């Protein structure tokens, strides 16, 4: 009997601990959170007028009756579908944009995702994934955000991917925080960030500018076509307008289809796409970059019903250290690439990144109100900014 009583007490203790654990999980993570799944459908972009292109006939005669082709781009309907879970505190001046959360980042922007500090202490998070089709192209977008704000600390991890603009970014940071009064605080710490772009590195320019021991090009521009299965064929024909004999090269793809009736046609048409393809293939060979940087932040927040001001900013001074990726292709060498490659004896160049924002509103009397809000971010060569400002007058 004694063993049974001990076992029951033990099981009861375990159950109580588990119950308290799940209660704490609910309180810290799920309470006031929202799970959502939503989407939207809209008609695609349409040109006001159709576009046409004149193509040479199969005979290749420039002055014969050409083929007129409709080259207007027609797109299927646009759509977006996504789901997620969020728990983000709103500042006093922010209002819920609608009756339900849809995950639409353009309509449901919150300052909590940008400001260094939060409207409340504790955990905040956003886990969002979506798929969209825009002008016939299908993309996936995602944002995963987790932050814990305390009186004297800030810890945050984040991952963002915007497929429609090819943007992918991850970060993790830890800061000490110092409140100064009730409205102002400063913070400082370190942040780890990633980027995929090799700024300043242009592979096709380097390839085209390679020279041999005699100073002649090692890679004549037209040989890029050979690398991708195109062939050129010498041809002679009579110009119908002048009667002169013309000597040139007809270009065919790997299936034997004529894609250009001269070298100049090939260079002005297909060659441009091949240059971009070559660059993309060379960039894809590079490993993503990871860099550790110091970060300093400041946040001022004042709110009254008729006047509020929220100003915040982050500054990353020029003491960046790459810990992932080939340093030769990092942002430190963005200005050190010449036509033939990385310049000899070039020195890495540090830089500064920053981000700041403001939300301001003033209700002047019962009828008039003015407002301004906006953010500006400078990160590597990327500049992102948006602002809204104006006034409202209500007749009463």
Secondary structure, 3 states (H helix, E strand, C coil): CHHHHHHHHHHHHHHHHHHHHHHHHHHHHHCCCEEEEEEEEECCCCCCCCCEEEECCCCCCCCCCCEEEECCCCCCCEEEEEEEEEECCCCCCCCCCCCCCCCCCCCCCCHHHCCCCCCCCEEEEEEEEEEEEECCEEEEEEEEEEEEECCCEEEEEEEEEECCCCEEEEEEEEEEEEEECCCEEEEEEEEEEEECCCCCCCHHHHHHCCECCCCCECCCCCHHHHHCCCEEEEEEEECCCCCCEEEEEEEECCCCCEEECCHHHHHHCHHHHHHHHHHHHHHHCCCCEEEEEEEEEEEEEEEECCEEEEEEEEEECCCCEEEECCHHHCHHHCCCEECCEECCCCCCCCCCEEEEEEEEEEEECCCEEEEEEEEEEEECCEEEEEEEEEEEECCC
